[in-house]
Amino acid sequence: MNNHGLHGKVALVTGGSSGIGAASAQALAAQGARVIVGYRSGADRARSLAASLPGEGHAVLELDLSALAEHAAMAERVAAMCGRLDVLVNSAGHTRKIAHADLAALPPDLFAELLQANVVGAYSITRALLPLLQAGGAGVVVNVSSVSAFTGSGSNMAYCAAKAALDTMTMSLARAFGPQVRFLCVSPAAVDTAFVEGRSREELLKKAAATPLGRVVTPQDVADAVLACVTHLRTATGTRIVVDGGHTL
């Protein structure tokens, strides 16, 4: 990547139909990238977003993180559509609000489901797409993580564990596959999206008020960090970029 934008580059954003994923798709397209908006259930949102992006050649791709056996075929579709892949943003995932002390509400099968959604799926998709990313010689994978990975405080304990695993996996991948591909995490605190069901705007504002910067982190803030990882932080790999307004200080 260089400082002359992303013209001629192709980016795939999982979870791209809303929230951080949608903001990342917009940021990458604004710099000239051809963007594939990955979605699981938001087909109409994904198509509307792709149609609204600046530039040409944008596409949508149905992508179920839990359908591990389908990811090799997904990579073949990306190769057939675009012939290359330069950027992968792993933004898809889900969670639910469960008090850490309420172990009865977090049975092992739900714990495993949340690990699958937030780290196993990202690994499987990255693994399937790695040959395409390597082929260009300057690929970038940005994993949307969370400060929960290193604070142990978040929507539930399984989510914290999954994001910690995602961070460590990012380090391992960076060590194994440089210099052809760089791997980074972007780690926000609570973001102004509907990602955590039941989290109110008032709760976000209260948390933000207690931080040094005193404002809510927006999807655009996180997308700007994703873009910086791709275009400007060219000697950074295997590390995290924290976007939390100072929440963890």
C-alpha positions as CSV (number, residue, x, y, z in Angstrom):
1,M,0.0,0.0,0.0
2,N,1.1,3.6,-0.6
3,N,0.0,7.1,0.2
4,H,-1.7,7.5,-3.2
5,G,-5.0,5.9,-2.1
6,L,-6.3,2.4,-2.8
7,H,-7.1,2.7,-6.5
8,G,-6.8,-0.8,-8.1
9,K,-7.0,-2.5,-4.8
10,V,-9.8,-4.9,-3.7
11,A,-11.1,-5.1,-0.1
12,L,-13.5,-7.5,1.5
13,V,-15.3,-6.4,4.7
14,T,-17.1,-9.1,6.7
15,G,-20.1,-7.8,8.6
16,G,-20.1,-5.1,6.1
17,S,-23.8,-4.2,6.0
18,S,-23.9,-2.2,9.2
19,G,-22.0,-0.6,12.1
20,I,-18.2,-0.7,12.0
21,G,-18.2,-2.9,8.9
22,A,-20.3,-0.5,6.9
23,A,-18.2,2.5,8.0
24,S,-15.0,0.6,7.0
25,A,-16.4,-0.2,3.6
26,Q,-17.2,3.5,3.1
27,A,-13.8,4.6,4.2
28,L,-12.0,2.1,2.0
29,A,-14.1,3.0,-1.1
30,A,-13.5,6.7,-0.5
31,Q,-9.8,6.0,-1.0
32,G,-10.4,4.2,-4.3
33,A,-10.7,0.6,-3.3
34,R,-13.2,-1.8,-4.9
35,V,-15.1,-3.2,-1.9
36,I,-16.9,-6.5,-1.4
37,V,-19.5,-6.0,1.3
38,G,-19.8,-9.3,3.2
39,Y,-23.1,-10.0,4.9
40,R,-25.0,-12.8,6.6
41,S,-28.5,-11.6,7.0
42,G,-28.6,-8.0,5.9
43,A,-28.8,-8.5,2.2
44,D,-30.9,-5.4,1.4
45,R,-28.6,-3.2,3.6
46,A,-25.5,-4.7,1.9
47,R,-26.8,-4.1,-1.6
48,S,-27.9,-0.5,-0.7
49,L,-24.5,0.2,0.8
50,A,-22.6,-1.2,-2.2
51,A,-24.7,0.8,-4.6
52,S,-24.0,4.0,-2.6
53,L,-20.2,3.6,-2.4
54,P,-18.1,6.0,-4.5
55,G,-16.2,4.4,-7.4
56,E,-17.1,1.3,-9.4
57,G,-17.1,-2.5,-9.2
58,H,-18.4,-2.9,-5.7
59,A,-20.2,-6.1,-4.9
60,V,-21.9,-8.0,-2.1
61,L,-21.2,-11.5,-0.9
62,E,-23.3,-13.7,1.4
63,L,-20.9,-14.9,4.1
64,D,-21.8,-17.0,7.1
65,L,-19.0,-17.2,9.6
66,S,-20.3,-20.4,11.1
67,A,-20.4,-22.2,7.7
68,L,-16.8,-23.3,7.8
69,A,-17.0,-25.8,5.1
70,E,-18.2,-23.1,2.6
71,H,-15.3,-20.7,3.1
72,A,-13.0,-22.3,0.5
73,A,-15.8,-21.9,-2.1
74,M,-16.2,-18.3,-0.9
75,A,-12.6,-17.6,-1.6
76,E,-13.0,-19.0,-5.1
77,R,-15.9,-16.7,-5.7
78,V,-13.8,-13.7,-4.6
79,A,-11.0,-14.8,-7.0
80,A,-13.5,-15.2,-9.8
81,M,-15.2,-11.8,-9.2
82,C,-12.1,-9.7,-8.7
83,G,-9.0,-11.7,-9.5
84,R,-7.2,-10.4,-6.4
85,L,-7.7,-9.4,-2.8
86,D,-5.5,-6.8,-1.1
87,V,-7.4,-6.0,2.2
88,L,-9.5,-8.2,4.5
89,V,-11.4,-6.5,7.3
90,N,-12.9,-9.1,9.8
91,S,-15.7,-7.1,11.3
92,A,-18.4,-9.7,11.6
93,G,-19.4,-11.2,14.9
94,H,-22.0,-11.1,17.6
95,T,-22.5,-11.0,21.3
96,R,-25.1,-10.7,24.0
97,K,-25.2,-9.0,27.3
98,I,-24.6,-11.5,30.2
99,A,-23.4,-10.5,33.6
100,H,-20.0,-12.1,34.3
101,A,-21.2,-13.5,37.6
102,D,-24.2,-15.2,35.9
103,L,-22.6,-18.4,34.8
104,A,-26.0,-20.0,34.6
105,A,-26.8,-17.7,31.7
106,L,-23.6,-18.7,29.9
107,P,-23.6,-22.5,29.4
108,P,-20.7,-24.1,27.6
109,D,-22.6,-24.4,24.3
110,L,-23.3,-20.7,24.2
111,F,-19.6,-20.0,25.2
112,A,-18.6,-22.1,22.2
113,E,-21.0,-20.4,19.9
114,L,-19.6,-17.0,20.9
115,L,-16.0,-18.2,20.3
116,Q,-17.1,-19.5,16.9
117,A,-18.7,-16.2,16.0
118,N,-15.9,-13.9,17.1
119,V,-12.7,-15.8,16.4
120,V,-13.1,-19.2,14.8
121,G,-15.0,-17.7,11.9
122,A,-12.5,-15.0,11.4
123,Y,-9.7,-17.6,11.4
124,S,-11.5,-19.7,8.8
125,I,-12.2,-16.8,6.5
126,T,-8.6,-15.5,6.8
127,R,-7.2,-19.0,6.1
128,A,-9.4,-19.4,3.0
129,L,-8.4,-16.0,1.6
130,L,-4.7,-16.0,2.6
131,P,-3.4,-17.3,-0.8
132,L,-5.1,-14.3,-2.6
133,L,-3.8,-11.9,0.0
134,Q,-0.3,-13.3,-0.4
135,A,-0.3,-13.2,-4.1
136,G,-0.3,-9.4,-4.2
137,G,2.7,-9.2,-1.9
138,A,1.3,-6.4,0.3
139,G,-1.9,-7.7,1.8
140,V,-3.4,-6.4,5.0
141,V,-5.8,-8.1,7.4
142,V,-7.5,-5.9,10.0
143,N,-9.3,-7.8,12.7
144,V,-11.9,-5.7,14.6
145,S,-11.2,-6.7,18.2
146,S,-12.1,-5.0,21.5
147,V,-10.5,-3.6,24.6
148,S,-12.4,-6.5,26.2
149,A,-9.5,-8.7,25.0
150,F,-7.1,-7.2,27.6
151,T,-9.5,-5.7,30.2
152,G,-11.5,-8.8,30.8
153,S,-14.6,-6.6,31.0
154,G,-17.2,-6.6,28.3
155,S,-20.6,-7.9,27.3
156,N,-19.9,-11.4,28.6
157,M,-16.9,-13.6,29.5
158,A,-17.0,-15.6,26.3
159,Y,-16.8,-12.4,24.2
160,C,-13.7,-11.3,26.2
161,A,-12.1,-14.7,25.7
162,A,-12.8,-14.7,22.0
163,K,-11.3,-11.2,21.5
164,A,-8.2,-12.2,23.5
165,A,-7.8,-15.2,21.2
166,L,-8.3,-13.0,18.2
167,D,-5.5,-10.6,19.4
168,T,-3.1,-13.5,20.0
169,M,-4.0,-15.2,16.7
170,T,-3.3,-11.9,15.0
171,M,0.2,-11.9,16.5
172,S,0.9,-15.4,15.4
173,L,-0.3,-14.8,11.8
174,A,1.8,-11.7,11.5
175,R,4.9,-13.6,12.6
176,A,4.2,-16.4,10.2
177,F,3.1,-14.6,7.0
178,G,5.1,-11.4,6.8
179,P,6.2,-9.6,4.8
180,Q,3.6,-10.6,2.2
181,V,0.7,-9.9,4.5
182,R,0.4,-7.7,7.6
183,F,-2.1,-8.4,10.4
184,L,-3.4,-5.9,12.8
185,C,-6.2,-5.5,15.4
186,V,-8.3,-2.4,15.9
187,S,-9.6,-2.4,19.4
188,P,-12.5,-0.1,20.4
189,A,-14.3,0.3,23.6
190,A,-18.1,0.6,23.5
191,V,-19.1,2.0,20.1
192,D,-22.2,3.8,19.2
193,T,-23.9,0.9,17.3
194,A,-26.7,-1.6,18.0
195,F,-24.1,-4.4,18.4
196,V,-24.8,-5.1,22.0
197,E,-28.6,-5.6,22.4
198,G,-30.0,-3.8,25.4
199,R,-27.2,-1.3,25.7
200,S,-28.7,2.2,25.9
201,R,-27.5,5.5,24.6
202,E,-27.5,6.7,28.2
203,E,-25.1,3.9,29.1
204,L,-22.7,4.9,26.3
205,L,-22.8,8.5,27.2
206,K,-22.1,7.7,30.9
207,K,-19.1,5.6,30.0
208,A,-17.8,8.2,27.6
209,A,-18.1,11.0,30.1
210,A,-15.7,9.1,32.4
211,T,-12.9,8.9,29.8
212,P,-10.2,11.4,29.2
213,L,-11.6,12.5,25.8
214,G,-15.2,12.5,27.1
215,R,-16.9,11.4,23.9
216,V,-18.6,8.4,22.5
217,V,-16.5,6.3,20.0
218,T,-18.4,6.2,16.6
219,P,-18.2,3.6,13.8
220,Q,-16.4,6.2,11.8
221,D,-13.7,6.6,14.4
222,V,-13.0,2.8,14.2
223,A,-13.2,2.9,10.4
224,D,-10.6,5.7,10.3
225,A,-8.3,3.4,12.4
226,V,-8.9,0.5,10.0
227,L,-8.0,2.7,7.1
228,A,-4.9,4.0,8.8
229,C,-3.8,0.3,9.3
230,V,-4.1,-0.3,5.6
231,T,-2.7,2.9,4.2
232,H,-0.3,4.5,6.6
233,L,0.9,2.2,9.3
234,R,3.0,0.2,6.9
235,T,5.6,-1.0,9.4
236,A,3.0,-2.1,11.9
237,T,2.0,-5.7,12.1
238,G,0.9,-8.1,14.9
239,T,-0.2,-5.3,17.1
240,R,-3.4,-3.5,18.2
241,I,-4.6,0.0,17.6
242,V,-6.7,1.1,20.5
243,V,-9.6,3.4,19.7
244,D,-11.3,4.0,23.1
245,G,-11.1,7.7,24.0
246,G,-8.7,6.7,26.8
247,H,-11.3,4.3,28.4
248,T,-8.5,1.9,29.4
249,L,-6.2,4.5,31.0
